[in-house]
Amino acid sequence: MRGDLSAVCSVLSEKDRFLIACHENPEGDAIGSELALALALRRMGKTATVLNADPVPGNLRFLPGADTVVSEEDGSGYDVAVVVDCGSPERTGRVGAELRKCPVLVNIDHHRTNGDRGELSLVDPDAAATGLLIHRVLVAMGYEIDLDVAVNIYVAVLTDTGSFHYGSSTPEAFAVAGEMVRRGVDPWAVAEKVYETQSENRLRLLGRVLGSLELTLAGKAAAITTLRADLAEFSAGKDALEGFINYPRSIVGVEVAVSFREEEGGVYRVSFRSKGRVDVAAVAAGFGGGGHRNAAGCTVPGDLPEVKRKVYGALGKVLS
C-alpha cells in the first residue's frame, strides 16, 4: 500500500467541507465508494457533495445516497477534494476543474497505474476494490458502519470482484463482504437490483453488440463493437454496456476480450478484460490508459479499422 492512512484520516476528521468525485462512466466500485464516504462524512456532521461527470447507472440508482449525486457544483467553497477509484485526475472528466479549486486533494484508489497525484494518497493495487480502502479509512476513524454505508461498500466489492469470480477476490474482500451482511445487507436484494433489472432495449442492444463479435490472433482475442448509432437506436446510455465484454471473454481459448465503443470526436473507448497471464493494463498504458492487470481501458483516436489495427497489433505482442 502506498500513502498514509493516518494522514488521510486526519484530513477527513479535521476538515468540514468535502467535494467527492470518481472517474467518468462510473461503475459499482466508484459509485459505492464515493457514496459510502459521503454518507459517513455527513453523519459525522460534515458537508459532503458527490460531483460526477456522468450520471449514476440505472442499476445502481437504488444505492443509498445515489439521489444526492450532482453534475454541477462550484468547487471553490470546499476544503478538500476526494477522488476515488480514479487512476488519474484527468479521468474525472469535466468536473476536474472544480476539484482543482479545492485547497487539498485526497486520492483513494486501487489501480496499479495510479500516479499518486493527490496531495494525500491512499493507493493499494492489491486491494480488490476501492470500497475496501474506504472501509479501512472508516474503521481507522472509528466510524460505526451503518446499513446505508454497508450497502454501498458491499456493492463496491461485489461488482469489482465480478461477484467474487475474479482472481482479485482476496480474503479481505470476502471478510468485508461478510461483515456488511452481518450489518444487515441482503445479498439477494442487492444482486437482483445490480444484475437483474435490465430493460428490453438493453437486451436487444446486447444482441446487436454480440452480432459484431469477431475472433482474431488465432482465437486468443475476441472483440465486440458498439457504435453511437447502436446506442441511439435502443435509447441507451453508455452505462447499458456494463458487463457486455464478459461474453467474448467467456469463449473457450480466448485470453483477452476487447470492447470498442465509438465516441464523439473520432475516437474509440477501448476496454480490455483478460484471463490469467495477460497484463492488459500494460497494453492500455501504451495508449495512454491504464487499470488493472486483468481489466483496463484506454481511448484511441482514428476510424474503426485503424483503431482495431493498432489495438490488435499491441495485443499480438503479448499474446504471441
Sequence and secondary structure as in RCSB ss.txt:
>XXXX:A:sequence
MRGDLSAVCSVLSEKDRFLIACHENPEGDAIGSELALALALRRMGKTATVLNADPVPGNLRFLPGADTVVSEEDG
SGYDVAVVVDCGSPERTGRVGAELRKCPVLVNIDHHRTNGDRGELSLVDPDAAATGLLIHRVLVAMGYEIDLDVA
VNIYVAVLTDTGSFHYGSSTPEAFAVAGEMVRRGVDPWAVAEKVYETQSENRLRLLGRVLGSLELTLAGKAAAIT
TLRADLAEFSAGKDALEGFINYPRSIVGVEVAVSFREEEGGVYRVSFRSKGRVDVAAVAAGFGGGGHRNAAGCTV
PGDLPEVKRKVYGALGKVLS
>XXXX:A:secstr
 EE HHHHHHHHHH  EEEEE  SS  HHHHHHHHHHHHHHHHTT EEEEB SS   GGGTTSTTGGG BS   G
GG SEEEEES SSGGGGGGGHHHHTTSSEEEEEE  TT    SSEEEE TTSS HHHHHHHHHHHTT    HHHH
HHHHHHHHHHTTTTTSTT  HHHHHHHHHHHHTT  HHHHHHHHHS   HHHHHHHHHHHTT EEETTTTEEEEE
E HHHHHHTT  GGGGTTTTHHHHTSTT  EEEEEEEETTTEEEEEEEE TT  HHHHHHTTT EE SSEEEEEE
ES HHHHHHHHHHHHHHHH 
